[in-house]
Structures are given as structure tokens and as C-alpha cells.
Amino acid sequence: MIFDTHAHYDDHAFDKDREAVIASLKPAGIGHVVDVGASKESLPRVKALADTYDFFFGALGLHPDEIGDLPACRTFIEDGLHDPKIVAVGEIGLDYHWLVHSKEEQIAAFREQIEIAIANEKPIIVHSRSAAADTMDIIQEYYGDGTWAGLSADGRAIVPVTKTIHTGDGETKRVLTNAAGGKKFISPGIGHAMKNKGIIHCYAYSAEQAKIYTKMGFLLGIGGVSTFGNSRKLKKVIQQVPLDFLVLETDCPYLAPEPHRGERNSSLYLPLVVKAIAEIKGMTEREVEDATWNNAMKLFQLS
């Protein structure tokens, strides 16, 4: 069975045939789908899909382009998290490509939604585009165990040197100094002990950064991009990261895999992603399906 951890069947692209498409999923081996909120308009649609279909679950949150509506949506998100069919807060994060909202506004909203997730013991689904360093810093702050693994401006991991100092109030603290001489006090984040932290959706950064995220306990969302001929960086990530940290996703109606690139995506195309991962990792498609299914079930506390 296949678990699609990130879909948008609430999107208007499915308005004409949504019921028919969803009806086709189970017979094709799609066992579970998480429909993911992104905007004020989408949130009630996500919840309705989760309530209507037994194999659908929902995530509630605002995409960084939509954070202007967070004050109006916060109560709906928080109340929705009490529903067992709502399994995560997402998609939330940072998008510095279009900068619909300023970096400062996005960071504040990202923090606010992370804190909602931690308070409700829910995993997060993270959108990050052109924002590698800030995304890593914020997630490290909330979910890290006190081992700092910051990133430089170009997204490369900084190798820190640890020093112990004694403060004036009698406490002992650790200071990490990077190659550029910067210093940062660290302590475990408020979410570091959570067993089910979240997914870095549509993972697009380096294998080096992937290892930092997985060390913290985050999973990486792998979708149609893994089938693209020019996705060398992602293929390196898939090759190097253990299968225990990968989950499948479509982001439908977007990012359809080859040979359907440019078409409306759906969970029906996920076997192509399974095949790509299996070929990269030198294992069977059944092994990929089983492992990614188990990873998602555990993350969303469905098993």
C-alpha cells in the first residue's frame, strides 16, 4: 500500500472530477492520503475531505504566502487539531522566492504555527523554498537537542567548536563558535523530545542538510521531482539518506512525475516515484512501499 503524505485534493484543479479521482485511489493501491491546508479558503475544505473519506486525513496550517490570514485562522487550526482525523500542522514554513510577505513576517508566522503544533503534540509539514539557513535555524531552535548545526549564508553546514564557560550567576553554559567566529548559546528546543516531529516537504536542499534534519528526527518528503532527469541533487539525497527517513508525497495537483510532467498530478502517479526510489537505492519497489508506509503511519500516529 502507498501513503501519500502531502496532497491538495481540496484545490480547484479537482473541482470537476474530485469524487471520481478519489474513488479511483483505493483500487490503485493508495491506502492513505493526507490532504494539506495552505490558505484560509482551503482549511474547511481539507477538514471536509478528512471527514468524508475514511482513508483521508488532514493537516491544517497556512503556507508562507498566506500568513496574512493567520490571526483569523488560528482558532480554526487549534480547534481542528482536536479531531483525530487532523494529524499535522501544515503546510507551514518559509518561501523567499516570491516574498509575498517579508522574511520577518514569515519567520514570526512560522514560529507561531510551530508553537501551536508542539502545544498540541502534532508533527509539522514544512514548506521551505530559497530559505535554507533560516528554516534550519528555526527548526534547530525548536526541535534540536542542543547540538547546534547551523548553516552559513550559502546553505553549507557549519562545523562548530564547543567551549564551556561559567556565567556570572554560577551556571555553566556551552558556547558554539563557528569558523567565522560567531557565537551562539544553545539549549534543547521545546519540541526536542517529541517522537513525531514532522516532514520537510518536497525536499530540495543538500544531502548534508538532509542528514542534519534526519538526525533531529525529521522525515523527508519525496515526490515527482525524483523522476526528473535534472534532479541530481535530490537523487544524491535519496541515495544517502536511510529509507527509514523517507516518505512519499505528490503535492498534487502540482509536480507530476515523468512521463506526466506538466500534467495535473494525483496519487495515482506515486508508483512512478516508488520505482525511482527503488532504482536509486537498489531495492525492490515493495520494500520502498512498505518502509514509506510504515514511516508515515508512525509519524501521524496511525499505528
C-alpha positions in Angstrom: 0.0 0.0 0.0 1.1 3.6 -0.7 0.7 6.5 1.7 0.5 10.0 0.1 1.6 12.3 2.9 1.0 15.6 1.0 -1.8 16.2 -1.4 -4.2 19.1 -2.2 -7.4 17.4 -3.4 -9.1 20.5 -2.0 -7.6 22.5 -4.8 -9.8 23.9 -7.5 -8.0 21.8 -10.1 -10.1 18.9 -8.9 -13.5 20.7 -8.8 -14.8 19.0 -11.9 -14.0 15.4 -11.0 -12.8 15.3 -7.4 -15.2 12.4 -6.3 -14.2 10.3 -9.3 -10.5 10.8 -8.8 -10.7 10.0 -5.1 -12.8 6.9 -5.8 -10.1 5.6 -8.1 -7.3 5.8 -5.4 -8.0 2.8 -3.2 -8.4 0.3 -6.1 -5.0 1.6 -7.3 -3.3 0.8 -4.0 -3.4 4.2 -2.4 -4.1 3.3 1.2 -4.0 6.7 2.9 -3.8 10.4 1.9 -3.1 13.5 4.0 -4.7 16.5 2.4 -2.7 19.5 3.4 -4.1 23.0 4.1 -2.4 26.1 2.7 -4.8 29.0 2.8 -7.8 30.3 4.7 -10.1 29.0 1.9 -8.5 25.6 1.9 -8.8 24.8 5.7 -12.5 23.9 5.8 -12.2 22.0 2.5 -9.4 19.9 4.0 -11.4 19.1 7.1 -14.4 18.2 5.0 -12.4 15.7 2.9 -11.0 14.1 6.1 -14.5 13.8 7.5 -15.9 12.4 4.3 -13.4 9.7 3.3 -12.2 7.1 5.7 -8.7 6.9 4.2 -8.2 10.6 4.1 -6.6 12.7 6.9 -5.9 16.4 7.1 -3.2 18.9 8.1 -4.2 22.4 9.0 -1.8 25.4 8.5 -1.0 28.4 6.4 1.5 28.5 3.6 4.0 31.4 4.0 2.3 33.2 1.1 -1.0 33.1 3.0 0.1 34.1 6.5 -1.8 37.4 6.4 -4.8 35.3 7.4 -3.2 33.6 10.4 -5.0 35.8 13.1 -8.3 34.9 11.5 -7.5 31.2 11.1 -5.7 30.4 14.4 -8.8 29.3 16.3 -9.9 27.1 13.4 -6.5 25.4 13.3 -6.3 24.9 17.0 -9.8 23.6 17.3 -9.3 21.3 14.3 -6.3 19.6 15.9 -8.6 18.0 18.5 -10.1 16.0 15.6 -8.4 12.6 15.3 -8.6 12.9 11.5 -6.4 16.0 11.6 -2.9 14.6 12.0 -0.5 17.6 11.5 0.1 21.3 11.3 0.9 22.3 7.7 1.9 23.3 5.4 3.9 26.0 7.2 7.4 27.5 6.7 9.3 30.0 4.7 9.3 31.0 1.0 11.8 33.6 0.0 11.3 33.1 -3.7 8.4 35.4 -4.3 8.5 37.2 -0.9 4.7 37.7 -0.8 5.3 38.6 2.8 8.6 39.9 4.3 11.1 37.5 5.8 10.4 38.9 9.2 6.6 38.3 8.9 7.2 34.8 7.6 9.5 33.9 10.4 7.1 35.1 13.0 4.2 33.1 11.5 6.4 30.0 11.1 7.3 30.2 14.8 3.7 30.8 15.8 2.4 27.7 13.9 5.3 25.6 15.2 4.3 26.5 18.8 0.7 25.5 18.0 1.9 22.2 16.8 4.2 21.5 19.8 1.5 22.5 22.2 -0.9 20.0 20.6 1.8 17.3 20.1 1.3 17.3 16.4 4.0 16.9 13.7 4.6 19.8 11.3 4.8 19.7 7.5 7.4 22.2 6.4 7.5 24.2 3.2 10.9 25.8 2.5 11.9 27.5 -0.7 15.1 29.5 -1.1 15.3 29.7 2.7 17.7 27.0 3.7 19.6 28.8 6.5 16.6 30.4 8.3 14.5 27.2 8.1 17.3 25.2 9.6 18.0 27.7 12.3 14.3 27.8 13.4 13.7 24.1 13.3 17.0 23.5 15.2 15.9 26.1 17.8 12.6 24.3 18.4 13.4 20.6 17.8 17.2 20.4 18.3 18.7 18.5 21.2 21.2 21.3 22.0 23.7 20.2 19.3 23.9 23.2 17.1 24.3 22.6 13.4 23.8 26.0 11.8 24.2 26.9 8.2 26.2 29.6 6.5 24.6 32.0 4.1 25.2 29.7 1.2 23.5 26.8 2.9 26.6 24.8 3.9 26.7 23.2 7.3 28.9 25.0 9.8 31.2 22.7 11.8 31.1 24.2 15.4 33.8 24.2 18.1 32.3 23.7 21.6 33.6 25.6 24.6 32.3 25.5 28.1 32.0 28.8 30.0 31.0 29.8 33.5 28.5 32.6 33.7 28.3 35.2 36.4 25.2 33.6 38.0 27.1 30.4 38.7 25.6 28.5 35.7 27.6 26.6 33.2 26.7 27.0 29.5 28.0 25.7 26.3 29.1 28.1 23.6 29.5 27.0 20.0 31.9 29.0 17.8 31.8 28.6 14.1 34.6 29.1 11.6 33.6 32.7 11.1 33.9 33.4 14.8 30.2 33.7 15.6 28.9 32.5 18.9 25.6 31.1 19.9 24.2 29.8 23.3 22.3 26.6 22.8 19.8 24.5 24.8 17.4 21.8 23.8 14.4 23.1 22.0 10.9 22.8 23.5 10.0 20.2 20.9 13.2 18.2 21.0 11.6 15.3 23.0 8.7 14.8 20.5 8.8 11.4 18.9 6.9 12.6 15.8 8.4 15.9 14.6 7.4 16.3 11.0 8.3 16.3 7.3 10.4 18.6 5.3 8.0 18.7 2.3 9.3 18.5 -1.2 12.8 18.2 0.0 15.1 20.3 -2.3 18.3 21.0 -0.3 21.6 19.2 0.0 22.4 15.7 1.4 24.5 17.4 4.0 21.4 19.4 5.3 19.3 16.3 5.0 21.5 14.5 7.5 21.0 17.3 10.0 17.2 17.1 9.6 17.1 13.3 9.9 19.4 13.4 12.9 16.8 15.6 14.6 14.1 13.0 13.7 12.5 14.7 10.7 11.4 12.8 7.6 11.9 14.0 4.0 9.0 14.2 1.6 9.9 12.7 -1.8 7.7 13.2 -4.9 7.7 13.6 -8.6 10.9 15.6 -8.8 12.8 12.4 -8.0 11.9 11.2 -11.5 13.2 14.3 -13.3 16.4 13.9 -15.4 17.9 17.0 -13.9 17.3 16.2 -10.2 20.8 15.1 -9.4 20.9 16.7 -6.0 17.7 15.0 -4.9 18.8 11.7 -6.2 22.0 12.0 -4.1 19.8 12.7 -1.0 17.7 9.6 -1.7 20.9 7.5 -2.2 22.5 8.7 1.1 19.6 9.0 3.5 18.3 5.8 5.0 14.9 4.7 3.8 13.6 5.0 7.4 13.6 8.8 6.9 11.7 9.0 3.6 8.0 9.3 2.9 6.1 9.6 -0.4 4.1 12.7 -1.5 2.5 14.1 -4.6 1.9 17.8 -3.8 -0.9 17.2 -6.3 -2.1 18.9 -8.5 1.5 20.0 -8.8 4.8 18.4 -9.7 3.6 15.3 -11.6 6.4 12.8 -12.2 7.9 11.8 -15.6 6.4 11.0 -18.0 3.5 13.1 -16.9 5.4 16.2 -16.1 3.3 19.3 -16.7 0.0 17.4 -16.3 -2.3 17.5 -13.2 -0.7 15.3 -10.6 -2.5 12.8 -8.4 -1.7 9.9 -6.1 -2.2 7.5 -9.0 1.3 8.5 -10.2 3.1 7.6 -7.0 4.2 4.2 -8.2 6.5 6.1 -10.6 8.1 7.7 -7.6 8.3 4.4 -5.8 10.1 3.0 -8.8 12.6 5.9 -9.0 13.5 5.5 -5.3 13.9 1.7 -5.6 16.2 2.1 -8.6 18.3 4.8 -6.8 18.6 2.7 -3.6 19.0 -0.7 -5.3 16.0 -2.3 -3.7 12.6 -3.6 -4.6 9.5 -1.4 -5.1 7.7 -3.4 -2.4 10.5 -2.6 0.1 10.1 1.1 -0.7 6.3 1.0 -0.4 6.4 -0.9 2.9 9.0 1.3 4.5 7.5 4.6 3.5 4.1 3.4 4.6 5.4 2.4 8.0 7.3 5.7 8.3 4.1 7.7 7.6 1.9 5.6 9.9 4.3 6.1 12.7 4.7 9.8 12.1 1.0 10.5 12.1 0.4 8.1 15.0 -1.9 5.9 13.0 -0.4 2.6 14.0 
